[in-house]
Amino acid sequence: MKWLAVAAALFAVSPAAAQEQWYTLASPDGVNAVVIGADAGGTVTYAVERRGERVIAASPIVLDLANNSLGYGMTVTGTEAASADTRYPMVAGKALEGRDHYRQLTVHFEEQGGDKRKMDVVVRAYDDGIAFRIVLPIQPTTAAAIIRYERTGFYFPRAYQCWGFNVGKFGSSHEGEFDPVDTTRMRDHNLFDLPFVCETGKAAFALAEADLLDFAGMYLTGRGDGGLGLQLKLSPSLDDPRIAVHTRVGSPIVTPWRVVMLADATGQLVESTILTNLSTPSRIADTSWIKPGLTTWDWWNGPVIARYPGKRTSTEVSKALIDFSAENGIPYAMVDEGWYAGAGGGGVRRPGVDLTRWSDAINIEEVAGYAKSKGVRLWLWTHWQALDDQMEEALTLYERLGIAGIKVDFMDRDDQWMVNWYSKLLAAAARHHLMVDLHGAYPPRGLTRTYPNFVTQEGVMGAEYNKWSRRVTARHNVMLAFTRGLLGPMDYTPGGFHNASPADFKIRNDLPMVQTTRAHGLALYVVFESALGSVADSPDSYAESPAGFEFVRGVPASWDETRYVAGATGEYIVVARRKGTTWYLGAIADGGRTVSVPLRFLGPRRYDMTLWSDGDTASAVVKSERRVGADDMVELVLKPTGGAAAVFKVK
């Protein structure tokens, strides 16, 4: 096997000689490689290379168990090589299907002394990254182990230009900015969320995690020894912060995949499906009922519906939104917090709430029936603890009422218990043919493949922050495309049509403003991925500002193909996505710039292009049309905080 190289070297050590054992596994295209083995001291170690250049320096793979560590004083006892090239359907997401094409090496380690405990490391090399996971076979000393810590490192051979979100603590909603990180000053009291994105000068990589099931979520922290790079940190148990993972008696211990996404440029990582490739295949046999689409929403805009002043969660407002959805071909309408008996506490579950009864202002059964008569289906918001108390009873009722999906909020945890609760919820929802939007959620780990009814999630600082802060800037949006957006769908909730320059922006709860141009806002539907696309503003706002709304009405919520076209990290990005034979393009920028966009992604056909670009004011949109082909260039003049959106239809 040319893609697997083995090297062993003897080093004189005291008191006896130890052997370094190294194995190099190359990706199918030969560009990426991972080197794994045991160093002279017996520490299980790996490194990552791209085109022969070391990207991740030699780093440890070590678990801290109940009373000791595993990963030191090890020797290699054998290896097993494998490979695969298969395809699987992606029910909703950035592509119609994923290609799981990899080469794999399982390395068997055993302690040189003591109990001679065993540890396997499974390594995979893909064309778009490498991944590895620890597997502890069933053995007397680990059959009922506790994992306190994982000491896996991601060490850097030199300082890199990186971006990260220093979330600061466990137990959060994962909502914040990805900022530049001085990699020479990372400390062990820092706590970085995923992904952590870097440029080396010749390559780009993002540190991530996949197939998080029955385990604690992964964070990154400074090494603490003064060296460059990061160390993995697990989300602790709420019951005992000294414990991260309780394993099952008589079962092997299997960690999630630790992932290094790789490309020549940061923006190219947008195309990667490595996280779903690595995740457990679908546990839902029939997925025909899972339908991506846009939804109106009764919360973000205030709402302000002229004929129903002061009424948000009400039968009247819900019917008005359903009418608006039906008139504009929008398949869904969302009823947010406040509709069920005893609701109204936001992030606090009030005593006595009942998800099977309605509040006085709204009759969900009547609203659901009205929606059905209009060809629209409802999404319902719930607090996760209230849902946990009444899960089967509530979901049974929602299925009977024809509800399309549930938006579950305020989990704000990624400890092992909550990770398992996600699976419990998604499996139960699937039994009742309900799609799920998880708010107050940790960022994606590829779970949309395992449970395709999990169509979107928060874990992002989105447009809701415009209601109470100035934090959602154009630069923030651009950074999300290069960071959080790499991991999977995000319920950012675009669609705000009260556009203002940063100087004119005002914080307000009703009819909130957005501090980007209208064209920038349109482009977010293409640049950001979400199988439940939000039409967040008031029907009155869209009626008063029809320019650009025609693009929103027609934009898909799931895609057959995704292409990165151009960009610079944190400055601007241009993304193209295909649905059927139609291509859509989105461009967003922080500062003003002119971008010449090649249309090679179109292929051999000719297309009619409709372009929405920046006008003279933040809310103005200029619409233009022309015939184009793959040999053409489109010049986009992006204003400060600006953008552009385009549709290419086959002529």
C-alpha positions as CSV (number, residue, x, y, z in Angstrom):
1,M,0.0,0.0,0.0
2,K,1.7,3.1,-1.2
3,W,-0.5,5.3,1.0
4,L,0.8,3.7,4.2
5,A,4.4,4.1,5.2
6,V,6.0,2.5,8.3
7,A,9.1,3.7,10.0
8,A,10.8,2.5,13.2
9,A,14.0,3.9,14.8
10,L,15.9,2.8,17.9
11,F,17.0,5.4,20.4
12,A,19.3,4.8,23.4
13,V,17.5,5.7,26.6
14,S,18.1,5.0,30.2
15,P,17.6,2.5,31.8
16,A,16.7,0.5,28.7
17,A,16.3,1.1,24.9
18,A,12.9,2.2,23.7
19,Q,11.7,2.1,20.1
20,E,9.9,4.9,18.3
21,Q,7.3,3.5,16.0
22,W,5.8,5.7,13.3
23,Y,3.1,5.1,10.6
24,T,2.2,7.6,7.9
25,L,-1.3,7.5,6.4
26,A,-1.9,9.6,3.2
27,S,-5.3,10.8,1.9
28,P,-6.6,9.4,-1.4
29,D,-5.2,12.3,-3.4
30,G,-1.9,12.1,-1.5
31,V,-2.1,15.8,-0.3
32,N,-2.9,15.3,3.3
33,A,-1.1,12.9,5.7
34,V,-1.2,12.0,9.4
35,V,1.8,10.5,11.2
36,I,1.0,8.4,14.2
37,G,2.9,6.2,16.7
38,A,4.6,6.1,20.0
39,D,7.6,8.4,20.8
40,A,10.7,7.4,22.6
41,G,9.0,7.8,25.9
42,G,6.0,5.7,24.8
43,T,3.5,8.6,24.5
44,V,0.9,8.1,21.8
45,T,1.6,10.9,19.4
46,Y,0.3,12.2,16.0
47,A,1.1,14.9,13.6
48,V,-0.6,16.3,10.5
49,E,1.0,17.3,7.1
50,R,-0.3,18.9,3.9
51,R,1.9,18.7,0.8
52,G,4.7,17.6,3.0
53,E,4.6,20.6,5.3
54,R,3.9,20.0,9.0
55,V,0.7,21.7,9.9
56,I,0.1,20.1,13.3
57,A,3.3,19.3,15.2
58,A,3.8,16.1,17.2
59,S,1.0,16.1,19.7
60,P,-0.2,13.7,22.4
61,I,-3.3,11.5,22.4
62,V,-4.0,10.8,26.1
63,L,-7.0,10.1,28.3
64,D,-7.2,10.7,32.0
65,L,-9.3,7.9,33.6
66,A,-10.6,7.6,37.2
67,N,-7.2,7.3,38.9
68,N,-4.6,7.4,36.2
69,S,-3.8,8.2,32.6
70,L,-3.7,6.1,29.4
71,G,-1.5,7.0,26.5
72,Y,1.9,7.0,28.2
73,G,4.4,4.2,28.2
74,M,2.8,2.5,25.2
75,T,4.1,0.4,22.4
76,V,2.5,-0.5,19.1
77,T,1.4,-4.1,18.9
78,G,-0.2,-4.1,15.5
79,T,-2.1,-2.2,12.8
80,E,-5.0,-2.7,10.5
81,A,-5.4,-0.7,7.2
82,A,-8.7,-0.1,5.4
83,S,-10.2,2.3,2.9
84,A,-13.6,3.2,1.6
85,D,-15.3,5.3,-1.2
86,T,-19.1,5.4,-0.6
87,R,-21.8,7.9,-1.1
88,Y,-24.8,8.7,1.1
89,P,-27.8,11.0,0.8
90,M,-27.8,14.3,2.5
91,V,-31.5,14.9,3.2
92,A,-30.8,18.6,3.9
93,G,-27.7,20.7,3.8
94,K,-24.9,21.9,1.5
95,A,-25.0,19.0,-1.0
96,L,-27.4,16.4,-2.4
97,E,-25.0,13.7,-1.2
98,G,-21.8,13.2,0.7
99,R,-18.8,11.2,-0.5
100,D,-17.1,9.3,2.3
101,H,-13.8,8.7,0.6
102,Y,-10.9,7.9,3.0
103,R,-8.0,5.7,3.9
104,Q,-7.9,4.4,7.4
105,L,-5.4,3.0,9.9
106,T,-6.2,1.4,13.2
107,V,-3.1,1.4,15.5
108,H,-3.1,-1.0,18.5
109,F,-1.2,0.3,21.5
110,E,-0.4,-1.6,24.8
111,E,1.2,-0.4,28.0
112,Q,4.8,-1.7,28.3
113,G,4.3,-2.4,32.0
114,G,1.7,-2.4,34.8
115,D,-1.7,-3.8,33.7
116,K,-0.7,-3.7,30.1
117,R,-3.9,-1.9,29.2
118,K,-4.8,-1.6,25.5
119,M,-5.7,1.5,23.6
120,D,-6.6,1.8,19.9
121,V,-6.4,4.9,17.8
122,V,-8.4,4.9,14.5
123,V,-7.1,7.4,12.0
124,R,-8.6,8.5,8.7
125,A,-7.2,10.6,6.0
126,Y,-9.5,12.5,3.6
127,D,-8.8,14.8,0.8
128,D,-10.4,17.6,2.9
129,G,-8.9,16.7,6.3
130,I,-7.8,14.1,8.8
131,A,-9.6,12.7,11.8
132,F,-8.9,10.3,14.6
133,R,-10.7,8.8,17.6
134,I,-9.7,6.7,20.6
135,V,-11.2,3.3,21.2
136,L,-10.6,1.5,24.5
137,P,-11.4,-2.2,24.0
138,I,-13.3,-4.0,26.8
139,Q,-10.8,-5.0,29.4
140,P,-11.0,-5.5,33.2
141,T,-9.3,-2.3,34.1
142,T,-11.5,0.0,31.9
143,A,-14.8,-1.9,31.7
144,A,-16.5,0.8,34.0
145,A,-14.1,3.6,33.6
146,I,-14.6,7.3,34.2
147,I,-13.0,9.8,31.9
148,R,-11.9,12.9,33.8
149,Y,-10.0,14.7,31.0
150,E,-8.7,14.2,27.5
151,R,-5.2,15.5,27.0
152,T,-5.1,15.3,23.2
153,G,-3.1,18.2,21.8
154,F,-3.1,20.3,18.6
155,Y,0.4,21.7,18.8
156,F,1.6,24.2,16.3
157,P,5.1,24.1,14.8
158,R,5.1,27.9,14.6
159,A,2.8,30.9,15.2
160,Y,-0.2,31.0,12.8
161,Q,-2.8,33.6,11.9
162,C,-5.9,32.2,13.6
163,W,-9.4,33.1,14.6
164,G,-11.4,31.7,17.5
165,F,-14.4,32.4,19.8
166,N,-13.1,32.5,23.4
167,V,-16.4,31.4,25.0
168,G,-14.9,31.7,28.5
169,K,-17.0,29.1,30.3
170,F,-18.8,25.8,30.0
171,G,-22.6,26.0,29.9
172,S,-23.4,28.7,27.4
173,S,-25.5,29.4,24.4
174,H,-22.4,29.6,22.2
175,E,-23.3,33.0,20.9
176,G,-20.3,35.4,20.3
177,E,-17.7,36.7,17.9
178,F,-14.8,34.9,16.3
179,D,-11.8,37.2,16.7
180,P,-8.2,37.1,15.7
181,V,-6.1,35.1,18.1
182,D,-2.5,35.8,19.0
183,T,-1.2,32.2,19.0
184,T,1.8,33.1,21.1
185,R,-0.4,34.3,23.9
186,M,-3.0,31.5,24.2
187,R,-3.4,30.4,27.9
188,D,-4.8,27.5,29.7
189,H,-7.5,29.7,31.2
190,N,-8.8,30.5,27.7
191,L,-11.7,28.3,26.5
192,F,-12.2,28.3,22.8
193,D,-15.4,27.1,21.1
194,L,-15.4,25.2,17.8
195,P,-14.2,25.6,15.2
196,F,-10.7,27.1,15.7
197,V,-9.5,28.3,12.3
198,C,-6.0,29.0,11.1
199,E,-3.9,30.0,8.1
200,T,-0.3,28.8,7.9
201,G,0.7,30.7,4.8
202,K,0.5,27.7,2.6
203,A,-2.6,26.0,3.9
204,A,-5.7,26.5,6.1
205,F,-7.2,24.3,8.7
206,A,-10.1,24.2,11.2
207,L,-10.2,22.2,14.4
208,A,-13.6,20.5,14.9
209,E,-15.3,17.4,16.2
210,A,-17.7,14.8,14.6
211,D,-20.0,12.0,15.7
212,L,-20.5,13.4,19.3
213,L,-22.7,10.7,20.8
214,D,-22.8,9.6,24.5
215,F,-19.7,11.7,25.3
216,A,-18.9,15.2,26.5
217,G,-18.5,18.1,24.1
218,M,-15.0,19.3,23.0
219,Y,-13.4,22.7,23.7
220,L,-9.9,24.0,23.1
221,T,-7.6,25.7,25.6
222,G,-4.0,26.9,25.7
223,R,-1.4,24.2,26.4
224,G,-0.3,25.7,29.8
225,D,3.3,24.8,29.3
226,G,4.3,27.8,27.3
227,G,4.2,26.0,24.0
228,L,2.4,26.9,20.8
229,G,-0.9,25.3,20.1
230,L,-4.0,24.0,21.9
231,Q,-5.1,21.2,24.1
232,L,-8.5,19.5,24.1
233,K,-10.8,20.1,27.1
234,L,-14.1,18.2,27.8
235,S,-17.3,19.7,29.1
236,P,-17.6,18.5,32.7
237,S,-20.6,16.8,34.3
238,L,-23.0,19.1,36.2
239,D,-23.1,16.5,39.0
240,D,-19.3,16.4,39.5
241,P,-17.1,18.8,37.5
242,R,-14.1,16.4,38.1
243,I,-15.8,13.9,35.7
244,A,-16.5,14.4,32.0
245,V,-17.7,11.0,30.8
246,H,-19.3,8.0,32.6
247,T,-18.9,4.9,30.4
248,R,-21.2,1.9,30.3
249,V,-20.1,-1.3,32.0
250,G,-19.0,-3.9,29.6
251,S,-18.8,-1.5,26.6
252,P,-15.8,-0.2,24.8
253,I,-15.0,3.5,25.2
254,V,-15.2,5.4,22.0
255,T,-14.4,9.1,21.7
256,P,-15.9,11.3,19.0
257,W,-13.7,12.0,16.0
258,R,-11.1,14.8,16.5
259,V,-11.0,16.6,13.2
260,V,-8.5,18.8,11.3
261,M,-10.3,20.1,8.3
262,L,-7.7,21.0,5.6
263,A,-7.6,23.1,2.4
264,D,-5.3,25.5,0.6
265,A,-7.5,28.5,1.6
266,T,-9.9,29.0,4.5
267,G,-12.9,29.6,2.2
268,Q,-12.5,26.3,0.5
269,L,-13.4,24.6,3.8
270,V,-17.0,25.8,3.1
271,E,-17.3,23.0,0.6
272,S,-16.2,20.2,3.0
273,T,-18.6,17.5,4.2
274,I,-16.1,15.8,6.4
275,L,-18.1,16.2,9.6
276,T,-21.2,14.4,8.2
277,N,-18.9,11.8,6.5
278,L,-17.5,10.9,9.9
279,S,-20.9,10.8,11.6
280,T,-23.1,7.8,12.3
281,P,-25.4,7.0,9.3
282,S,-29.0,8.0,9.5
283,R,-31.1,6.3,12.2
284,I,-34.3,7.3,10.3
285,A,-35.3,4.8,7.6
286,D,-37.9,6.9,5.8
287,T,-36.9,10.5,5.4
288,S,-39.4,11.5,2.8
289,W,-41.4,13.6,5.2
290,I,-38.4,15.9,6.0
291,K,-39.0,19.0,3.9
292,P,-36.5,22.0,4.1
293,G,-38.1,25.4,3.5
294,L,-38.6,29.0,4.6
295,T,-40.7,30.0,7.6
296,T,-42.3,33.2,8.7
297,W,-41.8,34.1,12.4
298,D,-43.8,36.0,14.9
299,W,-41.1,37.0,17.4
300,W,-38.1,38.8,15.8
301,N,-40.0,41.8,14.3
302,G,-41.8,42.6,17.5
303,P,-44.0,41.8,15.7
304,V,-45.7,44.9,14.2
305,I,-48.6,43.9,12.1
306,A,-50.6,47.1,11.5
307,R,-54.1,45.6,11.8
308,Y,-53.2,43.8,15.1
309,P,-51.3,46.3,17.3
310,G,-49.9,44.8,20.5
311,K,-50.7,41.2,19.7
312,R,-47.8,38.9,19.1
313,T,-48.8,35.4,20.3
314,S,-52.4,35.3,19.3
315,T,-54.7,33.5,17.0
316,E,-55.1,36.6,14.9
317,V,-51.4,37.3,14.3
318,S,-50.7,33.6,13.6
319,K,-53.4,33.5,11.0
320,A,-52.0,36.7,9.4
321,L,-48.6,35.1,9.2
322,I,-50.1,32.0,7.7
323,D,-51.9,34.1,5.1
324,F,-48.6,35.8,4.3
325,S,-46.8,32.5,4.0
326,A,-49.5,31.1,1.7
327,E,-49.5,34.2,-0.6
328,N,-45.7,34.1,-1.0
329,G,-45.2,30.3,-1.4
330,I,-43.5,30.0,2.0
331,P,-44.3,26.5,3.4
332,Y,-44.1,27.2,7.1
333,A,-45.1,29.7,9.9
334,M,-43.5,29.6,13.3
335,V,-45.2,30.4,16.6
336,D,-42.6,31.3,19.1
337,E,-42.5,31.5,22.9
338,G,-45.8,32.2,24.8
339,W,-48.3,30.0,23.1
340,Y,-48.7,27.2,25.6
341,A,-50.3,27.3,29.1
342,G,-48.1,28.8,31.7
343,A,-45.5,30.0,29.2
344,G,-43.9,33.4,29.2
345,G,-40.7,32.9,31.2
346,G,-38.3,32.9,28.3
347,G,-35.3,31.0,29.5
348,V,-37.0,30.1,32.8
349,R,-39.5,27.3,32.9
350,R,-42.4,28.4,35.0
351,P,-44.0,25.9,37.4
352,G,-47.1,24.3,36.0
353,V,-46.5,24.8,32.3
354,D,-48.4,22.5,30.0
355,L,-47.3,21.9,26.4
356,T,-50.7,20.3,25.6
357,R,-52.8,23.3,26.4
358,W,-52.9,26.7,24.9
359,S,-52.6,30.2,26.4
360,D,-55.8,32.3,26.5
361,A,-54.7,34.4,23.5
362,I,-54.2,31.6,21.0
363,N,-55.9,28.4,20.0
364,I,-53.2,26.2,18.4
365,E,-55.7,23.6,17.3
366,E,-57.6,26.3,15.4
367,V,-54.5,27.8,14.0
368,A,-53.1,24.5,12.9
369,G,-56.4,23.7,11.1
370,Y,-56.3,27.1,9.4
371,A,-52.7,26.6,8.3
372,K,-53.7,23.2,6.8
373,S,-56.5,24.9,4.8
374,K,-53.9,27.3,3.4
375,G,-51.3,24.7,2.5
376,V,-49.0,25.9,5.3
377,R,-47.6,24.0,8.3
378,L,-46.7,25.2,11.8
379,W,-43.5,25.2,13.8
380,L,-43.9,25.5,17.6
381,W,-41.4,26.9,20.1
382,T,-40.8,25.0,23.4
383,H,-38.6,25.3,26.4
384,W,-36.5,22.1,26.6
385,Q,-37.2,21.3,30.3
386,A,-41.0,21.6,29.7
387,L,-40.6,19.3,26.7
388,D,-38.5,16.9,28.7
389,D,-41.4,16.6,31.2
390,Q,-44.1,15.9,28.6
391,M,-42.1,14.7,25.6
392,E,-44.2,11.7,24.5
393,E,-47.6,13.3,25.3
394,A,-46.7,16.6,23.6
395,L,-45.1,15.1,20.5
396,T,-48.1,12.7,20.0
397,L,-50.5,15.7,20.1
398,Y,-48.3,17.8,17.7
399,E,-48.3,14.9,15.2
400,R,-52.0,14.7,15.4
401,L,-52.4,18.4,14.8
402,G,-50.1,18.2,11.7
403,I,-47.3,20.3,13.2
404,A,-44.2,20.3,11.0
405,G,-41.6,20.8,13.6
406,I,-40.5,22.1,17.0
407,K,-38.0,24.8,18.0
408,V,-36.4,23.7,21.3
409,D,-34.6,26.3,23.3
410,F,-32.3,27.2,26.2
411,M,-30.4,23.9,26.6
412,D,-27.1,25.9,27.0
413,R,-25.1,22.8,27.8
414,D,-22.9,20.2,26.0
415,D,-22.1,17.8,28.9
416,Q,-22.6,14.1,28.3
417,W,-26.1,14.1,29.7
418,M,-27.3,16.9,27.4
419,V,-25.5,15.2,24.4
420,N,-27.6,12.1,25.1
421,W,-30.7,14.2,25.5
422,Y,-30.3,15.5,22.0
423,S,-30.4,11.9,20.7
424,K,-33.4,11.1,22.9
425,L,-35.3,14.1,21.6
426,L,-34.4,13.7,17.9
427,A,-35.3,10.0,18.0
428,A,-38.7,10.8,19.7
429,A,-39.4,13.6,17.2
430,A,-38.6,11.3,14.3
431,R,-41.1,8.7,15.5
432,H,-43.7,11.5,15.4
433,H,-42.6,12.9,12.0
434,L,-41.4,16.2,13.5
435,M,-38.5,18.2,12.3
436,V,-36.3,19.9,14.9
437,D,-34.6,23.3,15.3
438,L,-32.4,23.4,18.4
439,H,-31.8,26.9,19.9
440,G,-29.5,27.5,22.8
441,A,-27.5,24.7,21.3
442,Y,-23.8,23.8,20.9
443,P,-22.4,24.1,17.4
444,P,-22.9,21.2,14.9
445,R,-21.0,17.9,15.1
446,G,-22.4,16.2,12.1
447,L,-25.6,15.0,13.9
448,T,-27.7,16.1,10.9
449,R,-26.6,12.9,9.2
450,T,-27.6,10.7,12.1
451,Y,-30.9,12.4,12.6
452,P,-31.9,14.1,9.3
453,N,-35.0,15.6,11.0
454,F,-32.5,17.9,12.8
455,V,-32.6,20.6,10.2
456,T,-31.0,23.6,11.8
457,Q,-29.7,25.0,15.1
458,E,-28.5,28.1,16.8
459,G,-25.2,28.0,18.5
460,V,-24.5,31.3,16.7
461,M,-24.8,35.0,17.5
462,G,-27.5,35.8,14.9
463,A,-29.9,38.6,14.0
464,E,-31.8,38.5,17.3
465,Y,-28.9,40.5,18.8
466,N,-29.9,43.5,16.6
467,K,-32.8,43.9,19.0
468,W,-30.5,44.8,22.0
469,S,-26.9,45.3,20.8
470,R,-24.6,46.6,18.0
471,R,-22.7,43.4,17.9
472,V,-24.1,41.9,14.7
473,T,-21.9,43.8,12.2
474,A,-21.0,43.1,8.6
475,R,-17.6,41.8,9.7
476,H,-19.2,39.4,12.2
477,N,-21.3,38.0,9.4
478,V,-18.3,37.6,7.1
479,M,-16.4,35.9,10.0
480,L,-19.3,33.4,10.6
481,A,-18.9,32.2,7.0
482,F,-15.3,31.4,7.6
483,T,-15.8,29.9,11.1
484,R,-19.1,28.7,12.6
485,G,-20.6,28.2,9.2
486,L,-18.1,25.5,8.4
487,L,-19.6,23.2,10.9
488,G,-23.2,23.0,9.6
489,P,-26.5,24.7,9.6
490,M,-27.1,27.8,11.7
491,D,-30.4,29.4,12.5
492,Y,-29.0,32.9,12.2
493,T,-32.5,34.2,11.2
494,P,-31.9,36.6,8.3
495,G,-34.6,38.6,6.6
496,G,-34.4,41.9,8.4
497,F,-35.6,44.7,5.9
498,H,-34.9,47.8,8.0
499,N,-31.4,48.3,6.8
500,A,-29.2,51.1,8.1
501,S,-25.6,52.1,8.0
502,P,-23.7,51.5,11.2
503,A,-23.9,55.3,11.9
504,D,-27.6,55.4,11.5
505,F,-28.4,52.1,13.3
506,K,-30.5,52.2,16.4
507,I,-31.2,49.5,18.9
508,R,-34.9,48.8,19.1
509,N,-37.1,45.8,19.9
510,D,-39.9,46.4,17.5
511,L,-39.1,46.4,13.8
512,P,-35.4,46.0,14.6
513,M,-32.8,47.4,12.3
514,V,-29.9,45.5,10.7
515,Q,-26.6,47.3,10.1
516,T,-25.9,46.0,6.7
517,T,-27.2,46.8,3.2
518,R,-30.3,45.1,1.8
519,A,-28.2,43.2,-0.8
520,H,-25.9,41.9,2.0
521,G,-29.0,40.6,3.8
522,L,-30.3,38.8,0.7
523,A,-26.9,37.2,0.2
524,L,-27.0,35.7,3.7
525,Y,-29.6,33.2,2.4
526,V,-26.9,31.7,0.2
527,V,-23.8,32.3,2.2
528,F,-25.3,30.8,5.4
529,E,-26.6,27.2,5.5
530,S,-30.0,26.4,7.1
531,A,-32.6,24.0,6.0
532,L,-35.2,26.1,7.9
533,G,-34.7,29.5,6.4
534,S,-36.2,32.4,8.3
535,V,-38.3,35.2,6.9
536,A,-37.8,37.2,10.1
537,D,-39.4,40.6,9.5
538,S,-43.0,41.7,9.5
539,P,-45.3,41.2,6.5
540,D,-45.9,44.9,6.6
541,S,-42.1,45.5,6.3
542,Y,-41.9,43.3,3.2
543,A,-45.0,44.9,1.7
544,E,-43.5,48.4,2.1
545,S,-40.1,47.2,0.7
546,P,-40.7,44.8,-2.2
547,A,-37.3,45.3,-3.7
548,G,-35.4,42.2,-3.0
549,F,-38.2,40.2,-1.4
550,E,-38.7,38.4,-4.7
551,F,-35.3,36.9,-4.2
552,V,-36.2,35.8,-0.6
553,R,-39.4,34.1,-1.8
554,G,-37.6,32.0,-4.3
555,V,-34.4,31.0,-2.5
556,P,-34.0,27.3,-1.6
557,A,-33.3,26.2,2.0
558,S,-31.3,23.1,1.0
559,W,-28.8,22.6,-1.8
560,D,-27.4,20.1,-4.3
561,E,-23.9,21.5,-4.5
562,T,-21.8,24.2,-2.8
563,R,-18.8,26.1,-4.3
564,Y,-16.5,28.6,-2.7
565,V,-15.8,31.3,-5.3
566,A,-13.7,34.0,-3.7
567,G,-12.9,35.7,-0.5
568,A,-10.4,36.8,2.2
569,T,-10.9,35.7,5.8
570,G,-12.9,38.3,7.7
571,E,-13.1,40.7,4.8
572,Y,-15.4,39.3,2.2
573,I,-16.7,36.0,0.8
574,V,-18.5,34.8,-2.4
575,V,-20.3,31.5,-2.3
576,A,-22.3,29.7,-5.1
577,R,-24.9,27.0,-4.5
578,R,-26.9,24.9,-6.9
579,K,-30.4,23.6,-6.6
580,G,-31.4,21.5,-9.6
581,T,-30.2,23.4,-12.7
582,T,-30.4,26.8,-11.0
583,W,-27.4,28.4,-9.4
584,Y,-27.5,31.0,-6.6
585,L,-24.7,33.3,-5.6
586,G,-24.2,35.3,-2.4
587,A,-21.5,37.9,-1.7
588,I,-21.0,39.7,1.6
589,A,-18.3,42.1,2.6
590,D,-17.2,44.3,5.5
591,G,-15.5,47.2,3.9
592,G,-16.3,48.5,0.4
593,R,-14.6,46.7,-2.5
594,T,-15.0,45.7,-6.1
595,V,-14.8,41.9,-6.7
596,S,-14.4,40.3,-10.1
597,V,-16.3,37.0,-9.8
598,P,-15.4,34.2,-12.3
599,L,-18.5,32.1,-13.3
600,R,-16.6,28.8,-14.0
601,F,-19.0,27.0,-11.7
602,L,-21.8,27.3,-14.2
603,G,-20.4,24.7,-16.5
604,P,-21.1,24.5,-20.3
605,R,-24.6,26.0,-20.3
606,R,-25.7,29.6,-20.8
607,Y,-27.8,31.2,-18.1
608,D,-30.0,34.2,-17.6
609,M,-28.6,36.0,-14.5
610,T,-30.6,38.3,-12.3
611,L,-28.5,40.3,-9.9
612,W,-29.5,42.3,-6.8
613,S,-26.7,44.7,-5.8
614,D,-26.1,47.6,-3.5
615,G,-27.8,50.9,-4.2
616,D,-27.2,54.4,-3.0
617,T,-28.6,53.8,0.5
618,A,-28.5,50.8,2.9
619,S,-32.1,49.8,2.0
620,A,-31.7,50.4,-1.8
621,V,-31.3,47.4,-4.2
622,V,-30.3,47.7,-7.8
623,K,-31.7,44.9,-10.0
624,S,-30.1,44.0,-13.3
625,E,-30.2,41.1,-15.8
626,R,-27.9,39.7,-18.5
627,R,-27.0,36.4,-20.3
628,V,-23.8,34.8,-18.9
629,G,-21.7,31.6,-19.2
630,A,-18.8,30.0,-17.6
631,D,-16.3,32.1,-19.5
632,D,-17.8,35.4,-18.2
633,M,-16.9,37.5,-15.2
634,V,-19.3,39.5,-13.1
635,E,-18.0,42.6,-11.4
636,L,-19.6,43.2,-8.0
637,V,-19.3,46.7,-6.6
638,L,-19.9,46.1,-2.8
639,K,-20.5,49.1,-0.6
640,P,-19.3,49.2,3.0
641,T,-21.3,46.5,4.9
642,G,-22.6,45.6,1.5
643,G,-23.2,42.5,-0.7
644,A,-24.8,41.0,-3.7
645,A,-27.2,38.2,-4.6
646,A,-27.8,36.5,-7.9
647,V,-29.8,33.8,-9.5
648,F,-28.7,31.9,-12.7
649,K,-31.4,30.1,-14.6
650,V,-30.8,27.9,-17.6
651,K,-32.0,29.6,-20.8
